[in-house]
Amino acid sequence: MPSRSVDEARDTAFRHLFEALPVGAVLFDPAGDGFLAFNDAACAQLGYGRDEFARLRLAEVDVAEDAAVLLARRRAMRPGMPPQRFASIQRARDASLRHVDVTVQCIELGGRVVGCAIWHDVTERERAAARLREREAELARVQRIGRLGGFEVELSDGSYFGNRRSPEYLRLHGLPPEAEREPHAAWVRRLHPEDRERAERRFLDAVAGESNAYSNEYRIVSPNGEVHWIRALGEIERDAQGRPLRMVGAHLDVTDLKRAESQSAEHALRLLEADRRKDEFLAVLSHELRNPLAALTNALTLLARPETPAGAPAAMLQIAQRQVRQLTRLVDDLLEVSRISAGKIVLRREPTVIADVVREALDSMGPMFHSRGQSVSLVADEPVSRWAAIRVDADRARLVQVLENLLGNASKYSDDGGPIRVRLGLEAATVLIEIEDDGAGIPVGSLEEVFGLFSQVDAVADRSRGGLGIGLALVRRLVTLHGGTVSAHSDGPGRGARFTVRLPVC
């Protein structure tokens, strides 16, 4: 293939891959201050059109540090260095500031050293954290009121009898008005079983200690079964000898705060998982691009040599064409997922004989099975004559695409010569298509995870077999659009896998 065509194919592949990323992605010159490439997500993240963004300088976007400091950091980057991760602040087109988690790595691309940066906008997370801090400050101010949910405990006689409980205290604990006075044991009984020993011990230690301050945090279970988080703050009055006389304080309901903390922790875990998948995606993307690009480069190098033997150009052209097709498939899958996610895909549905779809997919994947010496068997639960009348309301091309992906997966994760079994079944008004192999298998705890976009469950263990984690995500989304379901089953690593597609009969 002519060098120009290869370059154009490579550039197109990169452009589409960048555009498919759900977060901002840019390429830049480590020694300069301009952007070499950027995706639409980066523009949208900062509110710029592509033409406007192209005129921006790095220093105009990243305002967290001085321009000279940023330039020094970029110039220190070298290929092979591990990715750098740091928090930054970017200025958007409307002058608002966005909090961003940045991952930067220096790579060699087309013989040129460039910087690659991924921007993950965490402004909402930072705002949520700020709101949480504001809520805590508000609660602190309420605590200073002192009588909200107020209580008083007798300490002088060792009974710890509750002399007084305010109406708000009674409401928090779900108690009737007559419970204004109650023995210490009644409070202990309301403590959540998991907190009871710790909370009472903290109370007793505060009374027996020398400090006048008391603070405690625990759950209570009201008579109607409701669980509330309580923050107790109090002051212990002591006589001249330091003996405790009484405790006066307030109970605050911090259930919402605890829920927010839990949600914040869950959100942080999701962000960590997203960051992990992003790093894995970049690593696998590099791997997936490097192989075809290396083959293209080698083919072009051989073609450029004057001593290239006769007949070699044709062979080299076939290699180049094959690698360009591989890159094209990669880009097509990314674009397909992007279109489905954006709701831009339209199915051309019509009554379709499901057996014909299965045969077409098997014929399409036949060369792959043949090249690896793998045997494929097809079993139908119903007589062949009946399958000719069983139809589903489907976009035939998309359904073939689904089965090709599943068959390709079965081949990829099976050994050479391994068997692949296809079963066509019927349950009531539902068609079942099962594709089973005896290959690498899937960890039982990851059976649902394999359908996630950019999932790298198997690639972690064996990158030579892994892909970008797009195929199964595409399968699920297409099957869902058809009103069906797809599920995975495996007894664990090394024990094969079975994927089952269920579609309603029309």
C-alpha positions in Angstrom: 0.0 0.0 0.0 1.4 3.5 -0.8 2.9 5.3 2.2 0.4 8.1 1.9 -2.6 5.7 2.1 -1.1 4.0 5.2 -0.5 7.3 6.9 -4.1 8.4 6.1 -5.5 5.2 7.5 -3.4 5.5 10.6 -4.4 9.1 11.1 -8.0 8.2 10.6 -7.7 5.4 13.1 -6.2 7.7 15.7 -8.8 10.4 15.1 -11.7 8.1 15.6 -10.1 6.4 18.6 -9.6 9.8 20.3 -13.1 10.9 19.4 -14.6 7.7 20.9 -13.1 8.3 24.3 -15.7 9.5 26.8 -13.3 11.9 28.5 -11.0 14.7 27.2 -7.9 13.5 25.4 -5.2 15.6 23.8 -1.8 15.2 22.2 0.8 18.0 22.7 4.4 18.9 22.0 6.4 18.4 25.3 8.7 21.2 24.2 6.0 23.6 23.1 2.7 25.1 24.3 0.2 24.0 21.7 -2.1 21.1 21.1 -1.3 18.6 18.3 -4.6 16.8 18.5 -7.7 16.7 20.7 -11.1 15.0 20.8 -14.6 16.5 21.0 -14.9 15.5 24.6 -12.0 17.8 25.4 -13.7 20.7 23.6 -17.0 20.0 25.3 -15.4 19.7 28.7 -14.2 23.3 28.4 -17.0 24.7 26.2 -15.0 25.4 23.1 -15.7 24.7 19.4 -12.9 22.8 17.6 -11.6 25.9 15.8 -11.4 27.9 19.1 -9.8 25.0 20.8 -7.1 24.6 18.1 -5.9 28.2 18.8 -5.6 27.6 22.6 -2.3 27.3 24.4 -1.7 24.8 27.2 -1.0 27.6 29.6 -4.4 29.2 28.8 -6.2 25.9 29.8 -4.2 24.7 32.8 -4.2 27.5 35.4 -3.2 25.4 38.4 0.5 26.3 38.0 2.7 28.9 36.5 3.3 28.5 32.7 7.1 28.1 33.3 6.6 25.4 35.8 4.3 23.5 33.4 6.7 23.9 30.5 9.6 22.5 32.7 7.4 19.6 33.7 6.6 18.8 30.0 10.2 19.1 28.9 11.2 16.6 31.6 9.0 13.9 30.1 10.6 11.0 28.3 9.2 8.0 26.4 9.2 5.0 28.7 8.5 6.9 31.9 5.4 5.8 33.8 2.2 7.8 33.5 2.1 10.9 35.7 -1.2 11.5 37.6 -2.0 14.8 39.2 -4.9 17.1 40.0 -5.2 20.3 38.0 -7.5 23.2 37.5 -8.6 24.3 34.0 -10.3 27.5 32.9 -13.3 26.9 30.6 -14.5 29.2 27.9 -17.0 30.9 30.2 -14.1 31.6 32.6 -15.4 29.0 35.1 -12.8 26.8 36.7 -13.0 23.0 36.3 -11.3 20.5 38.6 -9.6 17.8 36.6 -7.7 14.6 37.3 -5.0 14.4 34.7 -3.0 11.4 33.4 0.0 12.2 31.2 2.5 10.0 29.4 5.2 10.6 26.9 5.0 8.3 23.8 6.6 7.9 20.4 4.1 8.4 17.6 5.1 8.3 13.9 8.8 8.8 14.8 7.9 11.8 16.9 7.9 12.2 20.7 4.5 13.6 21.9 2.7 14.0 25.1 -0.6 12.2 25.6 -3.0 13.6 28.3 -6.3 12.2 29.5 -8.6 14.7 31.4 -11.2 13.4 33.8 -13.5 16.2 34.9 -14.1 15.8 38.7 -15.7 19.2 39.2 -18.9 17.7 40.5 -17.0 15.4 42.9 -15.2 18.5 44.3 -18.5 20.4 44.5 -20.0 17.4 46.4 -17.0 17.4 48.7 -17.4 21.1 49.3 -21.1 20.7 50.0 -20.3 17.9 52.4 -17.9 20.2 54.2 -20.5 22.9 54.3 -23.0 20.5 55.8 -20.5 19.5 58.5 -20.0 23.2 59.3 -23.7 23.7 59.6 -24.0 20.8 61.9 -21.2 22.2 64.0 -23.1 25.4 64.4 -26.3 23.5 65.4 -24.2 21.6 68.0 -23.3 24.9 69.6 -26.9 25.6 70.3 -26.7 22.9 72.9 -30.4 22.3 73.6 -31.4 20.7 70.2 -32.2 17.2 71.2 -31.1 18.1 74.7 -30.6 15.7 77.5 -29.4 15.8 81.1 -28.0 12.8 83.0 -27.6 12.4 86.8 -24.1 11.3 87.6 -23.6 12.0 91.3 -25.2 8.9 92.6 -23.9 6.5 90.0 -27.3 5.8 88.6 -26.8 7.7 85.3 -30.5 8.4 85.4 -31.9 10.5 82.6 -33.5 13.4 84.3 -34.6 15.3 81.3 -35.1 14.7 77.6 -36.2 17.5 75.3 -39.1 17.1 72.8 -36.5 16.9 69.9 -34.6 14.2 71.7 -37.8 12.2 72.2 -38.6 12.6 68.5 -35.1 11.5 67.4 -35.4 8.4 69.5 -39.0 7.7 68.6 -40.1 8.0 72.2 -43.5 9.1 73.7 -43.7 12.3 75.9 -43.8 10.3 79.1 -40.3 9.0 78.4 -38.8 12.3 79.3 -37.2 10.6 82.3 -35.7 7.2 81.9 -33.0 4.9 83.4 -29.6 4.5 81.8 -30.5 0.9 80.8 -33.3 2.2 78.5 -30.8 4.2 76.5 -28.4 1.2 76.3 -31.2 -1.0 75.0 -31.9 1.4 72.1 -28.2 1.3 71.0 -27.7 -0.7 67.8 -26.4 -4.1 68.7 -23.2 -3.5 66.7 -22.5 -0.2 68.5 -23.8 -1.0 72.0 -20.7 -2.1 73.8 -18.5 0.6 72.2 -20.9 3.4 72.7 -21.6 2.6 76.4 -17.9 2.1 77.1 -17.2 5.6 75.6 -19.9 7.1 77.8 -18.5 5.4 81.0 -14.9 6.3 80.2 -15.9 10.0 79.7 -17.7 10.0 83.1 -14.7 8.3 84.8 -12.1 10.5 83.2 -10.9 14.0 84.0 -12.1 15.9 80.9 -15.4 17.7 81.0 -16.0 17.1 77.3 -18.1 14.2 76.0 -18.6 13.1 72.4 -20.0 9.9 71.0 -21.3 8.7 67.7 -23.5 5.6 67.3 -26.7 4.2 65.9 -30.0 3.9 67.8 -32.9 1.7 66.9 -36.2 3.4 67.7 -39.2 1.3 69.0 -40.7 1.3 65.4 -37.5 -0.2 64.1 -36.0 2.9 62.4 -32.2 3.3 62.6 -30.7 6.7 63.1 -27.1 7.8 63.4 -26.7 10.0 66.5 -23.8 12.4 67.3 -23.9 13.1 71.1 -22.0 16.1 72.5 -22.1 17.0 76.1 -20.4 18.7 79.0 -19.7 17.0 82.4 -20.1 19.1 85.5 -17.7 18.0 88.3 -17.3 19.1 91.9 -14.1 20.6 93.4 -12.6 17.1 93.8 -13.4 16.2 90.2 -16.3 13.9 90.9 -18.9 13.8 88.2 -22.2 15.5 89.1 -24.2 15.6 85.9 -23.9 15.7 82.1 -25.8 18.2 79.9 -25.7 17.8 76.2 -27.4 17.4 72.8 -28.2 14.7 70.4 -27.9 15.4 66.7 -29.3 13.2 63.9 -26.5 12.8 61.4 -28.1 10.0 59.4 -28.1 12.2 56.2 -24.5 13.0 56.8 -23.5 9.4 57.2 -25.5 8.5 54.0 -23.6 11.3 52.2 -20.3 10.0 53.5 -21.2 6.5 52.3 -22.3 7.8 48.9 -19.1 9.8 48.6 -17.0 6.7 49.5 -18.9 4.7 46.9 -18.4 7.5 44.3 -14.7 7.6 45.1 -14.5 3.8 44.6 -16.3 4.2 41.2 -13.8 6.9 40.2 -10.9 4.6 41.2 -12.4 1.8 39.1 -12.9 4.2 36.2 -9.3 5.4 36.5 -8.1 1.8 36.5 -10.1 0.9 33.4 -8.8 4.0 31.7 -5.2 3.0 32.4 -5.9 -0.5 31.2 -7.6 0.9 28.1 -4.6 3.0 27.2 -2.3 0.2 27.7 -4.3 -2.2 25.6 -5.0 0.5 23.0 -1.2 0.9 22.6 -0.8 -2.8 22.2 -3.6 -3.1 19.7 -2.3 -0.3 17.6 1.4 -1.2 17.9 1.1 -4.6 16.2 -0.6 -3.5 12.9 1.4 -0.4 12.8 4.6 -2.3 13.2 3.6 -4.7 10.4 2.7 -1.8 8.1 6.1 -0.1 8.9 8.0 -3.3 8.1 6.1 -3.8 4.9 6.8 -0.3 3.7 10.5 -0.6 4.7 10.9 -3.7 2.6 9.1 -2.1 -0.3 11.5 0.9 -0.2 14.6 -1.3 -0.5 16.0 -1.5 -4.1 17.0 -5.1 -3.6 13.4 -6.2 -2.8 12.8 -9.5 -4.8 10.2 -9.7 -7.5 6.8 -10.7 -6.2 7.5 -9.3 -2.7 5.6 -6.0 -3.3 2.3 -8.0 -3.8 2.9 -9.9 -0.5 3.8 -6.7 1.3 0.7 -5.1 0.0 -1.5 -7.9 1.3 0.1 -7.6 4.7 -0.5 -3.8 4.7 -4.1 -4.3 3.6 -4.7 -6.9 6.3 -3.4 -4.6 9.0 -5.4 -1.6 7.7 -8.5 -3.8 7.9 -7.7 -4.7 11.5 -7.3 -1.0 12.4 -10.6 -0.3 10.6 -12.4 -3.0 12.6 -11.0 -1.5 15.7 -12.3 2.0 14.8 -15.7 0.6 13.6 -16.3 -1.1 16.9 -15.5 2.1 18.9 -17.7 4.1 16.6 -20.5 1.6 16.9 -20.5 1.7 20.7 -20.4 5.5 20.6 -23.4 5.6 18.2 -25.4 3.2 20.4 -24.5 5.2 23.6 -25.6 8.4 21.9 -28.9 6.8 20.7 -27.9 7.4 17.0 -28.2 3.9 15.8 -31.4 2.8 14.0 -32.2 -0.9 13.6 -33.7 -2.0 10.3 -35.9 -4.7 11.8 -37.9 -7.2 9.9 -39.1 -10.8 10.5 -35.8 -12.8 10.2 -35.3 -16.6 10.1 -33.0 -17.1 13.1 -31.4 -20.2 11.7 -30.3 -18.3 8.6 -28.6 -15.7 10.9 -26.7 -18.4 12.7 -25.6 -20.1 9.5 -24.4 -16.7 8.0 -22.4 -16.0 11.2 -20.8 -19.4 11.1 -19.9 -19.1 7.4 -18.4 -15.6 8.1 -16.2 -16.9 10.9 -15.3 -20.2 9.1 -11.9 -19.0 8.0 -10.9 -18.0 11.5 -11.9 -21.5 12.8 -10.1 -23.2 9.9 -6.9 -21.2 10.4 -6.7 -22.5 14.0 -7.9 -26.0 13.4 -10.9 -25.5 15.6 -14.0 -27.6 15.2 -17.5 -26.1 15.3 -20.6 -28.1 16.0 -24.2 -26.9 15.6 -27.0 -28.5 17.5 -30.7 -27.6 17.2 -33.3 -28.6 19.7 -36.1 -28.6 17.1 -36.3 -30.3 13.7 -34.6 -28.5 10.8 -37.9 -28.1 9.0 -39.4 -26.2 12.0 -36.5 -23.8 12.3 -37.2 -22.5 8.8 -40.4 -21.0 10.2 -39.0 -19.5 13.5 -38.4 -15.8 13.1 -37.4 -12.9 15.2 -38.0 -9.2 14.7 -34.4 -8.2 14.0 -31.9 -6.2 12.0 -30.2 -9.2 10.4 -26.9 -7.5 9.8 -26.7 -6.4 13.5 -27.7 -9.9 14.7 -25.0 -11.5 12.6 -22.6 -8.9 14.1 -23.6 -10.1 17.6 -23.0 -13.7 16.8 -19.7 -13.0 15.0 -18.4 -11.2 18.1 -19.4 -14.1 20.3 -17.9 -16.7 17.9 -14.8 -14.7 17.5 -14.5 -14.5 21.3 -14.9 -18.3 21.6 -12.1 -18.8 19.0 -9.8 -16.2 20.5 -9.9 -17.7 24.0 -9.8 -21.4 22.9 -6.6 -23.3 22.1 -5.7 -24.3 18.5 -7.8 -27.4 17.6 -10.3 -26.7 20.4 -14.0 -27.4 20.0 -16.7 -24.7 19.8 -20.3 -25.7 20.3 -23.3 -23.8 19.1 -26.8 -24.6 20.3 -30.1 -23.3 18.9 -33.0 -23.8 21.3 -36.5 -22.7 21.9 -38.1 -21.9 25.2 -41.8 -20.9 25.0 -41.7 -17.7 22.9 -38.0 -17.2 23.2 -35.1 -18.3 21.0 -31.9 -19.3 22.7 -28.5 -19.2 21.0 -25.7 -20.7 23.0 -22.0 -20.5 22.1 -19.7 -22.6 24.3 -16.0 -23.3 24.3 -13.5 -25.2 26.5 -11.0 -22.3 26.5 -9.6 -19.8 29.0 -12.8 -19.4 31.1 -13.9 -16.4 33.2 -13.5 -15.8 36.9 -17.0 -16.5 38.4 -17.0 -13.1 40.1 -16.4 -11.4 36.7 -19.2 -12.9 34.7 -21.2 -9.6 34.6 -18.1 -7.4 34.4 -17.1 -8.8 31.0 -20.0 -6.9 29.4 -18.6 -3.6 30.7 -17.2 -1.1 28.2 -13.3 -1.4 28.0 -13.5 -4.4 30.4 -10.1 -6.2 30.5 -10.9 -9.2 32.8 -9.0 -11.6 30.5 -6.5 -9.1 29.1 -5.0 -8.6 32.6 -3.9 -12.2 32.6 -3.0 -12.6 28.9 -2.8 -9.4 26.9 -1.9 -11.4 23.7 -5.5 -12.6 23.7 -7.2 -9.4 25.1 -8.7 -6.6 23.1 -10.0 -3.2 23.9 -12.9 -4.6 25.8 -15.5 -3.4 23.2 -16.9 -6.6 21.7 -19.0 -7.9 24.5 -20.2 -4.4 25.5 -21.3 -4.0 21.8 -23.0 -7.4 21.9 -25.0 -6.6 25.0 -26.1 -3.2 23.7 -27.2 -4.6 20.4 -29.1 -7.5 22.0 -30.8 -5.1 24.4 -31.9 -2.9 21.4 -33.6 -6.1 20.0 -35.5 -6.6 23.3 -33.3 -9.6 24.3 -30.7 -10.5 26.8 -27.2 -12.0 26.8 -25.6 -13.7 29.7 -22.3 -15.4 30.5 -21.5 -18.6 32.4 -18.2 -20.1 33.4 -17.0 -22.4 36.1 -13.8 -20.4 36.4 -10.4 -19.9 34.7 -9.4 -22.7 32.4 -12.9 -24.2 32.4 -14.4 -22.7 29.3 -17.3 -20.3 28.9 -20.8 -20.2 27.6 -22.7 -17.2 26.3 -26.4 -17.3 25.9 -28.5 -14.9 23.7 -32.2 -14.8 24.3 -34.5 -13.1 21.8 -38.3 -12.9 21.6 -40.0 -14.8 18.7 -42.1 -12.7 16.5 
